[in-house]
Amino acid sequence: MTAGTKYVVMFKPSTKPEVVQDVTNQIIQAGGSVKPGGSTTIIWISAVIPDSFVSSLGSNAHIESIENDGPVTTQHSH
């Protein structure tokens, strides 16, 4: 597997499961790995994506956003 960065890939609400599977397959073929995400109100996957492939995914019309995966907080520390 190629080195990459861990991302959360968010899909637009109208995205069909086949499209999510196609993107998953593309990431794997590029040398990445994918963990299933959610598919109820928010459609997303968690993936390690080779750095050279991230920009290719950004042009996919079904993808809402690609963000670095990491801890999420709801409170600001003071």
N, C-alpha and C positions, 0 to 999 in steps of 0.2 A: 504494500500500500504506500502511496505517495504521502509525504508529509502535508499536513493541512491544518486549518484552523477550525475550531468547533463553532458552528452557527446554528441559529434557529431560522428556518425558512418558513415564512408566513405566506399562505396562499389567499387569493381573493375569495370571498364567500361563495361565489358561483362556480368555483373550480370543481370539476368532476373527479372522482377517485382515479380514473384512468390517467388523468393528467398528473396527479400526485405520484402515481406509480411510475410514469414515464420519467419524471424529474428524478425520482429515487434511482431508477435504473441508470440514468445519465451520470449521476454523482458516483455510483458504484463503478461504472465503466471508466470514469476519469481517475479512479484510484481512491475514491473516498469511501466512507461508510455512513450508514443511515440507521437511526433508531426511529421507530414509529412515534408519531406525536398524537395530536388530537384531531378529531374529525366531526365534532358536533357543531358548535357555533363558530369556533375558530379552527381553521384547518392549518396544521403546521407539522413540520418534521424537525428533528434535531439531527444534524449531520456534521461529520468532519469532511470538509471540502478542500481539495487541493487549491492552494492560492491561485494557481494559474487558471482555474475553472470558475471561480466566483463571478468574475465579470460576465462570463457567458450566461450564467443563470440570471443575472440582473436584467437581461434583455427579454426574458420570458414574460409574456403578457399576463400570465396567470399568477405570477408571484407578486405579492403585495410588498414584502420587504425581506431583507436578509440582514440579520443582526448577529453580532458576536454573542455566543452563548455564555452565560455566567450567572452569578447570583443576582436575584431581583429583590429589592427592598421596597417597602412602602412607607418607611419613615426616614427622615433625614437625621443624621447624628448632629448633635450640637456641641 
